[in-house]
């Protein structure tokens, strides 16, 4: 796109730790990113970053001090998923499925898998290229750390745009992803849907989208040069964040890790009281995930649970 360093893309299914990983990497001031305000106002953030941002932040924080789907504080200067910016720029985003859940499969196919007319794929590329040009300008030309779960199925398109891009794929225990993603859909739909949808259809969508997103990623990741792809296990990142981050820096030959370590430690101290949502796995959930997402256990090395109820006394 330009002479600026190629972006680092964080990909992985929703609720797999992509936000946590991006927040950690973006503590390093040598990197740039798309902020929450920029994602909300992609059309004018280059001129509205001061006055308009303060007004919007004041209203938003009074209603939503934390994100709807988890307990992460809402901060307008914090990194944000660029899929939200695409949604505010155009119809070329998966986010619109939360407003029109009856068309969720069609929206997923068109905007995540990029199936359909070539004109739509061209429009998607143009919108995204424009967004990243503006983001790079706002960041002073720094290498961008970008997070977008839907990008997991867009690897060939991203490589066409950025042949030298780096990719970090983060994965998480499928049982946890299933329950957390269901919670996300139910929570967001309750506040954004313009159509009613059968709860059974919502559950089926969660199952299908995981299957199609990660099947596509597993097929396409061989296109990424080996030196430009790092796989991260969420559980390892949670247990030893500095070790995992150092591994990423070393794999991609990023600027010296030691320079960023003080900021990373300070950030980790600041979130030490954070508590994830806890979900109860029942036997039907385990059986459903085993049946539909069995490929993920094999691909990412997680153990299957036995859905058979324990024998009585």
TORDOTI-322917 format. One line per field, with one value per residue (C-alpha): residue number from 1; residue in three letters; x, y, z. Coordinates in steps of 0.25 Angstrom, whole numbers, plus 5000, padded with zeros to 4 digits. Layout:
k: NUM ...
r: Ala ...
u: X ...
v: Y ...
w: Z ...
//
This chain:
k: 1 2 3 4 5 6 7 8 9 10 11 12 13 14 15 16 17 18 19 20 21 22 23 24 25 26 27 28 29 30 31 32 33 34 35 36 37 38 39 40 41 42 43 44 45 46 47 48 49 50 51 52 53 54 55 56 57 58 59 60 61 62 63 64 65 66 67 68 69 70 71 72 73 74 75 76 77 78 79 80 81 82 83 84 85 86 87 88 89 90 91 92 93 94 95 96 97 98 99 100 101 102 103 104 105 106 107 108 109 110 111 112 113 114 115 116 117 118 119 120 121 122 123 124 125 126 127 128 129 130 131 132 133 134 135 136 137 138 139 140 141 142 143 144 145 146 147 148 149 150 151 152 153 154 155 156 157 158 159 160 161 162 163 164 165 166 167 168 169 170 171 172 173 174 175 176 177 178 179 180 181 182 183 184 185 186 187 188 189 190 191 192 193 194 195 196 197 198 199 200 201 202 203 204 205 206 207 208 209 210 211 212 213 214 215 216 217 218 219 220 221 222 223 224 225 226 227 228 229 230 231 232 233 234 235 236 237 238 239 240 241 242 243 244 245 246 247 248 249 250 251 252 253 254 255 256 257 258 259 260 261 262 263 264 265 266 267 268 269 270 271 272 273 274 275 276 277 278 279 280 281 282 283 284 285 286 287 288 289 290 291 292 293 294 295 296 297 298 299 300 301 302 303 304 305 306 307 308 309 310 311 312 313
r: Unk Unk Unk Unk Unk Unk Unk Unk Unk Unk Unk Unk Unk Unk Unk Unk Unk Unk Unk Unk Unk Unk Unk Unk Unk Unk Unk Unk Unk Unk Unk Unk Unk Unk Unk Unk Unk Unk Unk Unk Unk Unk Unk Unk Unk Unk Unk Unk Unk Unk Unk Unk Unk Unk Unk Unk Unk Unk Unk Unk Unk Unk Unk Unk Unk Unk Unk Unk Unk Unk Unk Unk Unk Unk Unk Unk Unk Unk Unk Unk Unk Unk Unk Unk Unk Unk Unk Unk Unk Unk Unk Unk Unk Unk Unk Unk Unk Unk Unk Unk Unk Unk Unk Unk Unk Unk Unk Unk Unk Unk Unk Unk Unk Unk Unk Unk Unk Unk Unk Unk Unk Unk Unk Unk Unk Unk Unk Unk Unk Unk Unk Unk Unk Unk Unk Unk Unk Unk Unk Unk Unk Unk Unk Unk Unk Unk Unk Unk Unk Unk Unk Unk Unk Unk Unk Unk Unk Unk Unk Unk Unk Unk Unk Unk Unk Unk Unk Unk Unk Unk Unk Unk Unk Unk Unk Unk Unk Unk Unk Unk Unk Unk Unk Unk Unk Unk Unk Unk Unk Unk Unk Unk Unk Unk Unk Unk Unk Unk Unk Unk Unk Unk Unk Unk Unk Unk Unk Unk Unk Unk Unk Unk Unk Unk Unk Unk Unk Unk Unk Unk Unk Unk Unk Unk Unk Unk Unk Unk Unk Unk Unk Unk Unk Unk Unk Unk Unk Unk Unk Unk Unk Unk Unk Unk Unk Unk Unk Unk Unk Unk Unk Unk Unk Unk Unk Unk Unk Unk Unk Unk Unk Unk Unk Unk Unk Unk Unk Unk Unk Unk Unk Unk Unk Unk Unk Unk Unk Unk Unk Unk Unk Unk Unk Unk Unk Unk Unk Unk Unk Unk Unk Unk Unk Unk Unk Unk Unk Unk Unk Unk Unk Unk Unk Unk Unk Unk Unk Unk Unk Unk Unk Unk Unk
u: 5000 5011 5026 5021 5023 5013 5002 5002 4988 4982 4972 4964 4949 4942 4943 4957 4965 4968 4964 4974 4985 4983 4983 4996 5003 4998 5004 5017 5017 5025 5012 5000 4985 4971 4964 4950 4947 4953 4944 4932 4935 4943 4938 4944 4953 4965 4958 4949 4959 4958 4945 4935 4942 4941 4926 4923 4932 4924 4911 4915 4922 4910 4902 4913 4925 4929 4927 4914 4919 4930 4935 4946 4945 4941 4952 4952 4967 4968 4970 4958 4954 4954 4941 4933 4939 4936 4921 4921 4927 4919 4910 4923 4923 4919 4914 4901 4897 4894 4883 4878 4879 4870 4880 4892 4896 4895 4903 4914 4915 4916 4925 4933 4935 4935 4926 4917 4919 4933 4928 4925 4939 4945 4937 4941 4956 4955 4948 4958 4970 4964 4962 4976 4982 4975 4979 4993 4993 4987 4998 5009 5013 5015 5014 4999 4994 4980 4970 4959 4953 4946 4959 4962 4954 4960 4975 4976 4970 4979 4991 4988 4987 4999 5008 5018 5007 5009 4998 4996 4985 4980 4971 4964 4957 4945 4935 4939 4938 4924 4918 4924 4920 4906 4906 4912 4901 4890 4895 4897 4885 4876 4881 4883 4874 4863 4857 4853 4860 4858 4867 4870 4874 4884 4890 4891 4898 4909 4912 4912 4920 4931 4932 4933 4942 4952 4951 4954 4966 4972 4971 4977 4988 4998 4998 5005 5020 5024 5032 5020 5010 5010 5000 4996 4988 4980 4982 4997 4996 4987 4997 5010 5007 5021 5027 5017 5019 5034 5032 5024 5034 5045 5037 5034 5047 5040 5047 5054 5044 5051 5048 5033 5034 5032 5019 5014 5016 5009 4997 4996 4997 4985 4976 4980 4966 4959 4950 4945 4931 4929 4920 4914 4916 4905 4905 4897 4907 4919 4912 4908 4922 4928 4919 4921 4934 4942 4952 4957 4961 4970 4975 4978 4981 4970 4964 4950 4941 4932 4917 4912 4906 4913 4907 4898 4901
v: 5000 5010 5009 5008 4995 4984 4982 4972 4965 4958 4948 4937 4934 4944 4942 4935 4946 4955 4968 4964 4961 4974 4982 4976 4978 4993 4997 4998 5012 5008 5002 5009 5004 5008 5014 5012 5026 5025 5012 5020 5031 5026 5037 5049 5044 5052 5065 5061 5055 5066 5073 5063 5051 5058 5060 5046 5040 5047 5042 5028 5026 5031 5019 5008 5009 4995 4987 4981 4967 4966 4974 4982 4997 5006 5015 5023 5024 5009 4999 4994 4984 4990 4982 4993 5004 4996 4995 5010 5013 5003 4991 4982 4977 4965 4975 4977 4963 4968 4978 4968 4954 4947 4951 4947 4935 4944 4955 4945 4939 4952 4961 4950 4939 4950 4941 4947 4958 4962 4977 4975 4969 4981 4991 4983 4985 4999 5003 4995 5001 5015 5012 5007 5019 5029 5020 5020 5035 5037 5029 5036 5024 5014 4999 4996 4985 4982 4972 4967 4953 4953 4954 4939 4936 4947 4943 4943 4957 4962 4956 4962 4976 4974 4963 4965 4965 4958 4949 4945 4934 4932 4920 4916 4904 4902 4899 4913 4920 4914 4918 4932 4934 4931 4941 4951 4949 4949 4962 4970 4965 4970 4984 4985 4975 4981 4967 4956 4943 4929 4926 4912 4919 4928 4916 4909 4922 4922 4907 4910 4922 4916 4904 4912 4923 4914 4903 4915 4919 4905 4904 4918 4919 4911 4923 4931 4930 4922 4934 4943 4934 4932 4923 4926 4918 4927 4919 4921 4936 4937 4928 4935 4948 4953 4940 4939 4953 4952 4939 4948 4959 4949 4942 4955 4962 4973 4985 4981 4975 4980 4994 4991 4982 4993 4998 4984 4981 4994 4990 4976 4982 4991 4980 4970 4971 4968 4956 4948 4944 4930 4920 4907 4895 4886 4872 4877 4888 4878 4868 4880 4885 4871 4868 4881 4886 4873 4878 4889 4880 4873 4885 4893 4881 4882 4870 4866 4865 4853 4857 4844 4847 4840 4827 4827 4820
w: 5000 5004 5009 5023 5030 5027 5038 5049 5048 5060 5056 5063 5066 5074 5089 5087 5094 5082 5090 5101 5092 5084 5097 5102 5089 5088 5101 5092 5087 5075 5069 5064 5064 5061 5074 5079 5075 5061 5059 5063 5054 5043 5033 5041 5052 5046 5048 5060 5070 5080 5082 5076 5083 5097 5094 5089 5101 5111 5106 5104 5117 5125 5118 5116 5126 5121 5108 5107 5105 5117 5128 5120 5122 5110 5107 5094 5092 5094 5082 5075 5065 5051 5047 5054 5046 5033 5039 5041 5027 5018 5017 5016 5030 5038 5050 5042 5045 5059 5053 5043 5050 5040 5029 5037 5029 5016 5023 5028 5014 5007 5017 5024 5014 5003 4994 4983 4973 4970 4971 4985 4988 4981 4989 5002 4998 4995 5008 5016 5009 5011 5026 5028 5020 5030 5042 5038 5036 5049 5056 5049 5040 5051 5049 5051 5061 5056 5061 5054 5056 5043 5036 5039 5027 5018 5018 5003 5001 5012 5006 4993 5000 5009 5004 5016 5026 5040 5045 5060 5061 5075 5079 5092 5097 5088 5100 5106 5092 5090 5103 5102 5088 5091 5102 5093 5082 5092 5099 5086 5079 5091 5089 5073 5066 5057 5054 5064 5062 5068 5079 5072 5060 5068 5074 5060 5054 5065 5062 5047 5047 5056 5046 5034 5039 5045 5034 5024 5033 5034 5019 5016 5026 5017 5008 5019 5019 5031 5037 5037 5045 5060 5067 5081 5091 5100 5112 5110 5108 5121 5129 5124 5116 5116 5111 5100 5096 5095 5086 5077 5076 5074 5063 5055 5058 5064 5072 5085 5094 5107 5103 5104 5117 5127 5120 5119 5134 5138 5129 5134 5149 5145 5140 5151 5158 5144 5145 5133 5132 5136 5129 5133 5123 5123 5116 5104 5101 5102 5093 5083 5082 5081 5069 5062 5065 5066 5056 5065 5076 5066 5060 5073 5082 5092 5100 5098 5110 5111 5110 5117 5130 5142 5146 5158 5171
//
